């Protein structure tokens, strides 16, 4: 899994039913870049996409059941990595 794929997965965990434009803006990438990443995530069955009923041009994204499970695993891993770091506080230099 690439860092950009991870970013999309975690973004969609926080923002269910976001559209491509929202996700691209939040992640600081172009819509073309995000679309390529989403295509891979859809192929891996981690993300689902569907056209808006109101506007054909808008594509809504959501995590699949597998994507939700993956997002949970990623969050758990991040907490495992951050826990030891949080125990060590850095004193500000004088």
C-alpha positions as CSV (number, residue, x, y, z in Angstrom):
1,X,0.0,0.0,0.0
2,X,1.4,3.4,-1.0
3,X,1.3,6.5,1.2
4,X,-1.2,8.1,-1.1
5,X,-3.5,5.1,-0.9
6,X,-3.2,5.2,2.9
7,X,-4.1,8.8,2.8
8,X,-7.3,8.2,0.8
9,X,-8.3,5.3,3.1
10,X,-7.9,7.4,6.2
11,X,-9.6,10.4,4.7
12,X,-12.6,8.3,3.7
13,X,-12.7,6.9,7.2
14,X,-13.2,10.4,8.6
15,X,-15.4,11.7,5.7
16,X,-17.9,9.0,4.6
17,X,-19.3,9.7,1.2
18,X,-16.8,12.4,0.2
19,X,-16.5,13.2,-3.4
20,X,-13.4,13.1,-5.5
21,X,-13.0,16.9,-5.5
22,X,-13.2,17.0,-1.7
23,X,-10.7,14.2,-1.3
24,X,-8.2,15.7,-3.8
25,X,-8.4,19.1,-2.1
26,X,-8.0,17.6,1.4
27,X,-5.0,15.5,0.4
28,X,-3.4,18.3,-1.7
29,X,-3.3,16.3,-5.0
30,X,-4.8,16.9,-8.4
31,X,-8.1,15.2,-9.2
32,X,-6.3,13.2,-11.9
33,X,-3.8,11.9,-9.3
34,X,-6.6,11.0,-6.9
35,X,-8.6,9.3,-9.6
36,X,-5.7,7.0,-10.5
37,X,-5.3,6.2,-6.8
38,X,-9.0,5.5,-6.4
39,X,-9.0,3.3,-9.4
40,X,-6.4,1.1,-7.7
41,X,-8.3,1.1,-4.4
42,X,-11.6,0.2,-6.2
43,X,-9.8,-2.7,-8.0
44,X,-8.5,-3.9,-4.6
45,X,-12.1,-3.7,-3.3
46,X,-11.2,-1.2,-0.5
47,X,-13.2,1.7,-1.9
48,X,-16.5,2.0,-3.6
49,X,-17.5,4.8,-5.9
50,X,-20.8,5.8,-7.3
51,X,-22.3,8.7,-9.3
52,X,-24.4,11.3,-7.5
53,X,-28.1,11.0,-8.2
54,X,-28.2,14.8,-8.4
55,X,-25.2,15.4,-10.7
56,X,-23.6,12.8,-13.0
57,X,-20.3,14.7,-12.8
58,X,-19.9,14.1,-9.1
59,X,-18.4,10.8,-7.9
60,X,-19.0,9.9,-4.3
61,X,-16.4,7.7,-2.6
62,X,-16.9,5.4,0.4
63,X,-15.0,2.6,2.1
64,X,-16.1,-0.9,1.4
65,X,-16.3,-3.3,4.3
66,X,-12.8,-4.4,3.5
67,X,-11.7,-0.8,3.4
68,X,-13.2,-0.1,6.8
69,X,-11.3,-3.1,8.2
70,X,-8.1,-1.9,6.6
71,X,-8.6,1.6,7.9
72,X,-9.0,0.2,11.4
73,X,-5.8,-1.8,11.1
74,X,-3.9,1.4,9.9
75,X,-5.2,3.4,12.8
76,X,-4.1,0.7,15.3
77,X,-0.7,0.6,13.7
78,X,-0.3,4.4,13.9
79,X,-1.3,4.3,17.6
80,X,1.3,1.5,18.2
81,X,4.0,3.6,16.6
82,X,3.0,6.9,18.4
83,X,2.6,5.4,21.9
84,X,6.3,5.1,22.7
85,X,6.9,8.5,21.1
86,X,4.3,10.2,23.3
87,X,6.1,8.9,26.4
88,X,9.2,10.8,25.5
89,X,8.6,14.5,25.8
90,X,11.2,16.9,24.5
91,X,12.2,19.7,26.8
92,X,12.2,23.1,25.1
93,X,15.7,24.5,24.8
94,X,16.6,27.6,26.8
